[in-house]
Amino acid sequence: MKKKYFLVIGVILIILLILWINPYEIIKDLQEANIYYIIFACFIHIFIICLRALRWGFIINQTYNIKDNFIVKTISLFAGNFTPMKAGGEVLSGMAGVEINKIPISKGLSAAITERFFDLTVTSCLLLGSTFFVPQPYTLIPLIGGILNTIVVLFIYLLNWRQEAGLWILDKICKILIKLRFNSVKIEKYALNVQNGIKNMVQHSIYFNSFKNSIILLILSLISWLFECFRLYVLFNAFNFELSFVIIIILYLLSNMIGVISLIPGGVGSIELSQIALFSLFSVPQTLAGTIALTDRFITFGIVNILGIIFSTIYAKDILKEVRKMI
């Protein structure tokens, strides 16, 4: 129920944002925009999903299975749009992998967490590296973002690659929950299942892990994130506003991080508001900033959700039910 409240808050934020910007101004900006650039941005996003599908297939050793990998990644991104911190994407990746790729659930979850690890590694490096290109007094913004991302990367590494550390973290979490007077019997039951899951996940991760594989995953992750930023760069050009690509990288990554921290499913509302605030720091007019932010979200949210619903209905009806439970 709480998730629904968060989602409702996000929708309300979007409505208030549109009213604040003025719908007539948004329509005016859209009429003056280059429609071909906007269509190009849509194709860029589909290409990004293809890149993520390729990475997924590489991790589970089914690179050749192009169609199924694309379906799995679309479904996982669709689920992430309706869960806080997009955490549902990892769970649904594992479930979709079982149903569509025919892999064990532990392998699917390990692959999903591995994806998140390399995504955060790349975004941390991009944010920290961009501090050298951002003028004062804005250098602190990407620096803080990069540090926070790095902390999460370390946590995922311990969970997915270091069995003893993962079990130690689980034990500490269970003790805290018991002290908070949660049902100790249920906690111990869940803990046992999670322990087995961690052990199986670590086994898959260690088996797959090698210097060569890590480099390939880093390259695929870097390319996909750069194209995410390039999509936004194209949209800025569609509305005839020039902004440095380096600045766009920083703004896009930070707004996504804020969307995750907000705990609102899919970052609905929080990402748009943060983008407007960040764009304004670099002299982008508020009305135009809002129009660009909403257009980008319409592309990313719309394409993934439409395809996700279609694929879930055709290939994985049980997963569609799970997504409904998450909302």
DALIN-V64270 format. One record per backbone hydrogen bond with DSSP energy under -1.0 kcal/mol. NH is the residue of the N-H (numbers start at 1). CO is the residue of the C=O. If there is no record, write none. Layout:
nh;co
NH;CO
NH;CO
This chain:
nh;co
5;1
6;2
7;3
8;4
9;5
10;6
11;7
12;8
13;9
14;10
15;11
16;12
17;13
18;14
19;15
20;16
21;17
22;18
26;22
27;23
28;24
29;25
30;26
31;27
32;28
34;238
38;34
39;35
40;36
41;37
42;38
43;39
44;40
45;41
46;42
47;43
48;44
49;45
50;46
51;47
52;48
53;49
54;50
55;51
56;52
57;53
58;54
59;55
60;56
62;57
65;62
66;64
69;65
70;66
71;67
72;68
73;69
74;70
75;71
76;72
77;73
78;74
79;75
80;76
81;77
82;79
83;80
86;83
87;84
89;86
91;87
92;88
93;89
94;90
95;91
96;92
97;93
98;94
99;95
100;96
103;97
108;104
109;105
110;106
111;107
112;108
113;109
114;110
115;111
116;112
117;113
118;114
119;115
120;116
121;117
122;118
123;119
124;120
125;121
126;122
127;123
128;124
129;125
130;126
132;129
133;130
138;135
141;138
143;139
144;140
145;141
146;142
147;143
148;144
149;145
150;146
151;147
152;148
153;149
154;150
155;151
156;152
157;153
158;154
159;155
160;156
161;157
166;162
167;163
168;164
169;165
170;166
171;167
172;168
173;169
174;170
175;171
176;172
177;173
178;174
179;175
180;176
181;178
182;177
187;183
188;184
189;185
190;186
191;187
192;188
193;189
194;190
195;191
196;192
197;193
198;194
199;195
200;196
201;197
202;198
203;199
204;200
205;201
206;202
207;203
208;204
209;205
214;210
215;211
216;212
217;213
218;214
219;215
220;216
221;217
222;218
223;219
224;220
225;221
226;222
227;223
228;224
229;225
230;226
231;227
232;228
233;229
234;230
235;231
236;232
237;233
238;234
239;235
240;237
241;236
248;244
249;245
250;246
251;247
252;248
253;249
254;250
255;251
256;252
257;253
258;254
259;255
260;256
261;257
262;258
263;260
266;83
267;264
268;265
271;267
273;269
274;270
275;271
276;272
277;273
278;274
279;275
280;276
282;279
283;280
284;279
289;285
290;286
291;287
292;288
293;289
294;290
295;291
296;292
297;293
298;294
299;295
300;296
301;297
302;298
303;299
304;300
305;301
306;302
307;303
308;304
309;305
310;306
311;307
312;308
313;309
314;310
315;311
316;312
320;316
321;317
322;318
323;319
324;320
325;321
326;322
327;323
